[in-house]
């Protein structure tokens, strides 16, 4: 291996998921970079194609690839941003509140959605492969690039992390999908919240044959079984004992990530959107304007009652996520649509009391819904 | 001094020039194809000797900042006597081209969003100990135009050059200054101390520039004017006045007031009176705004003595009420507008609606 003179190795090499990682100094730009050597490039062209996809990726939550170098025959080096921070396996990054927990998960889900949007599967999602930088931004790294889909997986054997690897990854015949990342995301979420994994997740995988790389950190109790049985979707609620005050909607979707059949797991983008919604709990605000007078509905002032004589009555209530109609009486229209109890206000709207036929007797109140933007 | 690069030219055996995409006082910017990594990148090269002087320093400084709101430095190479900086390519325009070309100012929702992202990028730079020194609309890249998909600060530290030139101008008189595009472009956003004592600027100078830029975006003009006349006004740093239209409409007044007040807090004469970048981020993260997609249309009909009307678009009519129009109440049939739309019976409903091409009128 010959590194260009530009890169100077500082510190000891680390073994990553599929190669050796060197912390280097880029002497030209005077910055730290992580240089990852990929030793076994059995299919260099496929590797380059996959790297090309990574190079095009611009995600806030995926480590940035600066460059690719050919350091030897069949040996590539990826020059990546060096993240000066701790990985999420480190207890010092553990979330202390439900909001912090949601924020971590949301960032990972954003990164993973961006990866999947490019048609790339990460294949080794786990807390050790995510780092939090000095700005508090979580970035996913260490793609499982060297592993191929389909039959060649059998020649490489299982390379993954027990507990985080989806059950289908232990099956030689199955070509896996992005759902393996969703599964690993679900287990990661459980780990981030509880700082450990239940034995049932650690132990009930099956590896019929082939080499096993045991990652002891997570698999002390691994038992090889003789029959091909996968964990069942037995309704076990892994997230029921999580020490955070999670909304059932979030719990449900995280739970479903760990479903056994890959097709029973949600798309990671759906998980991302649910998390974003709950990150904004109680942070929405509706600007209400009536006769030129503005007022607000928000977590401190949750409802307003609108009445026009006998023509129409409605209460608008904020439940922390949505602004909903309650106790509708008479004629109430929102953006020219009949409005009923339980209906949700669209982003920006006019509430009209009275029917269109009542013309000038009607009253109009405008609602403009907004919330802070999640910018990390 | 530096020769223009031509299409197809190969730089450093890997960067193939596609086209010139920008030209500042200091540098040329090209879109190039990196044949090694197969991706499009921005390739920058200094224009002249004085620019070359600080070019590498600028690259190194920028490379230290790692944040989604700061353009990523990918590579720096020297070929013969010429230097090239390779940066991530942002498919878009600079802030002025993207947001001040078709409108003279932007609505408070969009302003809040721009402010939030700018503050985040500047905070990350300040955390890394980097002062930008030259924050101005042409040093901020925007993807997605009025729908703002991405915002990234670029050209760190090139900056220093501008103050050098001003210093030279202070010695050589205004004739020197009028020659310098860079200084003139930066001037409206420069902090008093950056003009007065350029060697002593701190991170607070960036905060001023941020405030001045936001003032421009919100109010439609730089807080202290442009050209050399601005110098005296900036040094005096009197609180700039706020145009009436900002608070004339109760639908927009509350947010407009919040955003402009944050901008004004940055324009304090004494650097220590300005908020820090972190404080700005905190303030911006409490602003409530929608980031909905912006569409274009043309006012098709106006009814009821100008109270409401319909915007014609490719995908059908959108209803609007005059109270949802920002900036001017004076909309006429045939006017081009920019808006976001929400579900409604019969037709979707628009908010906010902003008249386009006000810059030209």
HADDOCK unambig.tbl for C-alpha pairs under 7 A between the chains (distance, minus, plus):
assign (segid A and resid 28 and name CA) (segid B and resid 76 and name CA) 6.98 0.50 0.50
assign (segid A and resid 29 and name CA) (segid B and resid 59 and name CA) 6.90 0.50 0.50
assign (segid A and resid 29 and name CA) (segid B and resid 60 and name CA) 4.95 0.50 0.50
assign (segid A and resid 29 and name CA) (segid B and resid 63 and name CA) 6.59 0.50 0.50
assign (segid A and resid 29 and name CA) (segid B and resid 76 and name CA) 6.86 0.50 0.50
assign (segid A and resid 30 and name CA) (segid B and resid 60 and name CA) 6.25 0.50 0.50
assign (segid A and resid 31 and name CA) (segid B and resid 63 and name CA) 6.93 0.50 0.50
assign (segid A and resid 31 and name CA) (segid B and resid 64 and name CA) 6.51 0.50 0.50
assign (segid A and resid 52 and name CA) (segid B and resid 37 and name CA) 5.94 0.50 0.50
assign (segid A and resid 52 and name CA) (segid B and resid 38 and name CA) 6.35 0.50 0.50
assign (segid A and resid 55 and name CA) (segid B and resid 37 and name CA) 6.86 0.50 0.50
assign (segid A and resid 55 and name CA) (segid B and resid 39 and name CA) 6.98 0.50 0.50
assign (segid A and resid 56 and name CA) (segid B and resid 39 and name CA) 6.19 0.50 0.50
assign (segid A and resid 60 and name CA) (segid B and resid 68 and name CA) 5.62 0.50 0.50
assign (segid A and resid 66 and name CA) (segid B and resid 74 and name CA) 5.34 0.50 0.50
assign (segid A and resid 68 and name CA) (segid B and resid 37 and name CA) 6.81 0.50 0.50
assign (segid A and resid 135 and name CA) (segid B and resid 124 and name CA) 6.95 0.50 0.50
assign (segid A and resid 285 and name CA) (segid B and resid 288 and name CA) 6.86 0.50 0.50
assign (segid A and resid 289 and name CA) (segid B and resid 251 and name CA) 6.66 0.50 0.50
assign (segid A and resid 292 and name CA) (segid B and resid 250 and name CA) 5.75 0.50 0.50
assign (segid A and resid 293 and name CA) (segid B and resid 250 and name CA) 6.71 0.50 0.50
assign (segid A and resid 294 and name CA) (segid B and resid 250 and name CA) 6.17 0.50 0.50
assign (segid A and resid 335 and name CA) (segid B and resid 344 and name CA) 4.57 0.50 0.50
assign (segid A and resid 335 and name CA) (segid B and resid 345 and name CA) 5.84 0.50 0.50
assign (segid A and resid 335 and name CA) (segid B and resid 349 and name CA) 6.87 0.50 0.50
assign (segid A and resid 336 and name CA) (segid B and resid 344 and name CA) 6.05 0.50 0.50
assign (segid A and resid 336 and name CA) (segid B and resid 345 and name CA) 4.65 0.50 0.50
assign (segid A and resid 337 and name CA) (segid B and resid 344 and name CA) 6.47 0.50 0.50
assign (segid A and resid 337 and name CA) (segid B and resid 345 and name CA) 4.70 0.50 0.50
assign (segid A and resid 346 and name CA) (segid B and resid 342 and name CA) 6.71 0.50 0.50
assign (segid A and resid 346 and name CA) (segid B and resid 343 and name CA) 6.69 0.50 0.50
assign (segid A and resid 347 and name CA) (segid B and resid 342 and name CA) 6.38 0.50 0.50
assign (segid A and resid 348 and name CA) (segid B and resid 342 and name CA) 6.22 0.50 0.50
assign (segid A and resid 348 and name CA) (segid B and resid 351 and name CA) 6.99 0.50 0.50
assign (segid A and resid 370 and name CA) (segid B and resid 288 and name CA) 5.19 0.50 0.50
assign (segid A and resid 370 and name CA) (segid B and resid 289 and name CA) 4.86 0.50 0.50
assign (segid A and resid 370 and name CA) (segid B and resid 290 and name CA) 5.22 0.50 0.50
assign (segid A and resid 371 and name CA) (segid B and resid 288 and name CA) 4.32 0.50 0.50
assign (segid A and resid 371 and name CA) (segid B and resid 289 and name CA) 5.60 0.50 0.50
assign (segid A and resid 371 and name CA) (segid B and resid 290 and name CA) 6.71 0.50 0.50
assign (segid A and resid 372 and name CA) (segid B and resid 285 and name CA) 6.03 0.50 0.50
assign (segid A and resid 372 and name CA) (segid B and resid 286 and name CA) 5.82 0.50 0.50
assign (segid A and resid 372 and name CA) (segid B and resid 287 and name CA) 5.51 0.50 0.50
assign (segid A and resid 372 and name CA) (segid B and resid 288 and name CA) 4.40 0.50 0.50
assign (segid A and resid 372 and name CA) (segid B and resid 289 and name CA) 6.10 0.50 0.50
assign (segid A and resid 373 and name CA) (segid B and resid 285 and name CA) 6.80 0.50 0.50
